[in-house]
Amino acid sequence: MKLLDRTGWIDDPFVREGEGANLLPLEAAHGALGRVRPLGIEAPATTDPESLAGLLDQVDLIAINFPGHRDGRGFSIGRALRELGFSGRLRATGELIPDHLALALACGFDEVEIDDARAARQPIEQWLAAASVVGLAYQQVRDGRRSIFAARRVA
Amino acid sequence: MYRYDEFDEAIVRDRIAQFRAQVARRLDGSLSEEEFVLIRQMNGLYLQLHAYMLRVAIPYGTLNSRQARQLALIAERYDRGYGHFTTRQNIQFNWPRLIDVPEILELLADVQMHCIQTSGNCIRNVTADHLAGAAADEIEDPRPTAELIRQWSTLHPEFSYLPRKFKIAVSGAVQDRAVLAIHDIGVQIVYDEDRGGIGYRISVGGGMGRTPMLAKVIRDFLPKEELLSYLEAILRAYNLAGRRDNKHKARIKILIHEIGIDAFRERVERIFARLDRSAIEVDAAERARIAAYFAPPPFADLPAASAVLEEARRRDSALDAFARTNIIRHRHPAYAALTVSTKPIGGVPGDVTAAQLRVLADLAETYSFDELRIAHTQNVVLPHVRLDDVPAVWARLVEAGLATANAGLVTDIIACPGMDYCKLATARSIPIAQAISERFADPARAAEIGPVGIKISGCINACGHHHVGNIGILGLERQGIENYQITIGGDATELAALGERIGPGVDAEAVPEVIERILATYLAERAPGETFADTVRRIGIEPFRPALAAPKEAVREAA
């Protein structure tokens, strides 16, 4: 698996398997709450974001799975988690394509994790180019771009 | 009409650069064909039966002369000299080459047009009443609201990969000319003095397709300054819970049908309560900035009656017939909105040539404050013509083959492209429309029959809106033969209703005869002053069933 963010490939400090595993499936994570830090949880696309409200300050990373490249549920989950106050790392995993990176960043995600085959087919340059090609957004986004509506207010 | 500022302009240009890069990544194999399909669709590009098709948005149906001339240029240079107006205020080009598409997009951007979100599982081109700013029954002009929705929905990061397409329509009048009830969200502008004046009535869950449903009201009054947040709450509830296991059950109408409107409303209101509205909504200054572009044009202070027009009508019976059918009453008594029919007898509904587009551009510029409107009926409207100018406009329309006096009549048929173009089609639509049009070519007969809406779809996806046609025709394929199901009682107005099938389907050749019989039944049954729709509402569909009884050989068993 490969991990990337808006700067390029990055190292993954979270481990899924073996001793010291700290990126756990949601259902396995409850035993680790308050005990393991940093702690990451993995949640499926069917997750109701409000169901995670109670543990947001006990986890350092939430990974949301995107089960298909046409499946945008994760974008809503990510944005809702940010609105609920989650300030840790937000990761998108699964079947994302470079064109999704801008959307994920705009919805509050920090990073995207893909498998090696996809990383080979869709190299990092494509991800970074796709993330920056549209320089503006009408919506209030969480990727550093200023919203057009906000910019007009100032203009 | 609205004019882009530097931000609107920049985002459209960036989107073209993005599309160019996407095409390049498809060509070098980085994007799989499956991954590319949705991406090109989100930019309005389809692969059809014979060629690519490019669908251009005409947001809320508004077009100026410069834009119409640019469309003419594109039709000539990159297509076969014509374009096709759809039922969703888009224009489609049926013959572009993939390699030319970025260039076409640049030409569109030069006149502040685009193909953004004219397809794909995202919020589609927002539509509105084509008589906005002209209608006599208007509460408030729907275009500022529609333009705000256009901007808010453009490249929305959360809602670009919904379970299925999502259509929003806006009406600001008493009469519904935008068919709100068949949209995923219908936004009706209302006035309620007790609740602060102008607001919105929001309906949700309408749609055509194989499971047609009429939208239900989710909020009977929404303050103006809460619109975008409320739309986001609806979209989020849908994005999280809409079905993704079956394409045919993925529209919001199915979710609402399965959990019920009350449960859905509860979800929406819960999300709505938590949203940070200040981050989503625009302020009053921005709403005013947009609205200013739609200020009424400087209408001349003229008498309500036009002696020039009256005299010309007396002299020329063809002009008189045109005036009777194609003049729409205007909010200003000295003006008219004129329907320019794209349905000449035997023609292809919605098709216009480059030359015709240029004539329309000239007429808009000279006589209609530089404005054209595209209606969901696939016709064009000159929204603000002085009554005194109607004879001159009409004369130019006659020369251009655009003066067919049939607005709202039996030959003003809505038809999808059908099997002549579309990959999804199961039957032809256009030749059926042409055959019916030929059958009722006599203007006196059409006038005697009066207003009736025939709508034809060439497959179950119902792009021709057959479910809400007063007479609906659905083309299917049975054992290799095209078969047409006839429905009666649909209604696309504020009295929205879904039609019911009157019996088994018939062969293509039998359709005009069946329509003839249906209309004969109406003429025999109608009470004085009743339109076709009125009569069906009163007597039901039973009396129309015998229309299918013969010719027997043409009637096939339904599966």
Interface residues (C-beta under 8 A of the other chain):
Chain A: D48 P49 G68 H69 R70 D71 G72 R73 F75 S76 I77 R79 A80 E83 L84 I97 P98 D99 H100 A102 L103 A104 A106 C107 R121 Q122 P123 Q126 A129 A130 V133 V134 G135 L136 A137 Y138 Q139 Q140 V141 I148 F149 A151 R152 R153
Chain B: D5 F7 D8 A10 I11 D14 R15 A17 Q18 A21 Q22 R25 G29 S30 L31 E34 E35 L38 I39 N121 Q151 W152 T154 L155 H156 P157 E158 F159 S160 Y161 L162 R236 N239 L240 R244 I271 R274 L275 D276 A279 I280 V282 D283 A285 E286 R289
